[in-house]
């Protein structure tokens, strides 16, 4: 839901000034929600949780200079133990919720300070019909209370009839095959199969996150504020970006899995270059060519180019996640879901 909210804010241009500070608050809250999910994932203490967290926390070790120290601090030692469970439980029920409450309060306050919801500007001589402003209490609070009660009822009903998917108790001596990270980190784990760990776990996520934080300061045009996908042309570009990303990301995964062998092709090169920066440079070059095509051939504006690249990146992450969850079997090999061998 937090990701869907972030997408709505971006696709309606509600991240632009004067709302750039609130966008940053929102992105930080999204990271905290991921932290809440990640720390909560271990609490059932079954095999799925144990090995998912083992794989997930191993990504931290790729952070230069301080990765091992951060990993040891999180785990309470060199590996997942009872100390890790206590650390994650403490973070899950104290630091993360408290931080979220504080940031949510600031977030809602900034919405009002920045003028409420983003609505389209008047275009030409045809004024936009604007919604009537009403008080928060009772109009908004009443609707939110109804939705909250309805969803609580749905979740309780679901939990009554569907058993929790618990596996056997955590056993450090029995490793499942494949051992996968939590599904929301499967995109990064999929990247680890195609790039050097430093590039996959550090460089790409860091650049992507920095780009998300910087969006309001790059994409600051207010011409199409409040309009989904900016315009009819913008909607076409978003659909085009979705199609390109679906095809190109899937093709890259299959080609890299079946045909590319950068490490052996460049055996005398350091692997961080042969299997890291070289394939990354090819990906960046492909994105640069797409951007150049939008700019020079389609005469796209800056906001349309940003819309295209953002949509492409989001769809690419979804594709990588789906492949990691449903198409990777024992040994993290590619399989069709209906041909998947039994895990062991």
Residue pairs with C-beta under 8 A, 6 or more apart in sequence:
2 29
2 30
2 33
3 30
5 26
6 26
6 27
6 30
7 314
8 14
9 15
9 23
9 26
10 215
10 310
11 228
11 229
11 238
11 307
12 118
12 225
12 226
12 227
12 228
13 118
13 219
13 222
13 224
13 225
13 226
13 227
13 230
13 303
14 117
14 118
14 225
14 226
15 23
15 215
15 216
15 219
16 216
16 219
16 220
16 221
16 222
16 225
17 216
17 220
18 114
18 115
19 110
19 114
19 118
19 216
20 216
20 217
21 110
22 107
22 110
22 111
22 114
23 215
23 216
24 213
24 216
25 103
25 106
25 107
25 110
26 107
27 209
27 212
27 213
28 103
29 100
29 103
29 104
29 107
32 96
32 99
32 100
32 103
33 100
34 184
35 91
35 96
36 92
36 96
36 97
36 100
37 182
37 184
38 53
38 56
38 182
38 185
39 88
39 89
39 91
39 92
39 96
40 88
40 92
41 49
41 52
41 53
41 56
41 182
42 49
42 50
42 53
42 80
42 84
42 85
42 88
43 49
43 85
43 88
43 89
43 92
44 164
44 166
45 85
45 169
45 170
46 166
46 167
46 168
46 169
46 170
47 167
47 168
47 169
47 170
47 171
47 174
47 176
48 165
48 167
48 176
49 170
50 80
50 170
50 171
50 172
51 175
51 176
51 179
51 180
52 179
52 180
52 181
52 182
53 80
53 84
53 88
53 182
54 79
54 80
54 179
55 179
55 180
55 181
55 189
56 181
56 182
56 185
57 71
57 74
57 75
57 80
58 71
59 181
59 185
59 188
59 189
59 192
59 201
60 67
60 70
60 71
60 74
61 67
61 68
61 71
62 197
62 198
62 201
62 202
63 70
63 202
64 198
64 202
72 78
74 84
74 87
75 81
75 83
75 84
75 87
76 83
76 84
76 86
76 87
77 83
77 84
79 172
80 170
80 172
111 117
116 133
117 131
118 225
118 226
119 128
119 130
119 131
119 225
119 226
120 128
120 224
120 225
120 226
120 227
121 128
121 222
121 223
121 225
121 226
122 128
134 140
176 343
176 344
177 330
177 331
177 343
177 344
178 328
178 329
178 330
178 331
178 332
178 343
180 186
180 189
180 324
180 325
180 328
181 188
181 189
183 321
183 324
183 325
184 321
186 320
186 321
186 324
186 325
187 317
187 318
187 320
187 321
187 324
188 200
188 201
188 205
189 324
190 253
190 320
190 321
190 323
190 324
190 328
191 200
191 201
191 204
191 320
192 200
192 201
193 256
193 257
193 332
194 200
194 252
194 253
194 256
194 257
194 279
195 204
195 275
195 276
195 279
195 280
196 271
196 272
196 275
196 276
196 277
198 272
198 276
199 272
199 276
199 277
199 280
203 276
203 280
204 280
208 313
215 306
215 310
218 302
218 306
219 302
219 303
219 306
221 301
221 302
221 303
223 303
224 230
224 231
224 234
224 303
228 235
229 235
229 237
229 238
229 307
230 303
230 304
230 307
233 304
234 303
234 304
234 307
237 294
237 298
237 300
237 304
237 307
237 308
237 311
238 307
238 308
238 311
240 308
241 307
241 308
241 309
241 311
241 312
241 315
242 311
242 312
242 315
244 290
244 312
245 311
245 312
245 313
245 315
245 316
245 319
246 315
246 319
248 286
248 316
249 315
249 316
249 319
249 320
250 319
250 323
252 283
253 319
253 320
253 323
253 334
254 334
256 279
257 334
260 279
262 274
262 275
262 278
262 279
263 271
263 274
263 275
265 274
266 273
266 274
266 278
267 274
287 309
287 312
290 308
290 309
290 312
291 305
291 308
291 309
294 300
294 304
294 305
294 308
295 305
300 308
323 334
326 337
327 334
327 335
327 336
327 337
328 334
328 335
329 335
329 340
329 341
329 343
330 341
330 343
330 344
335 341
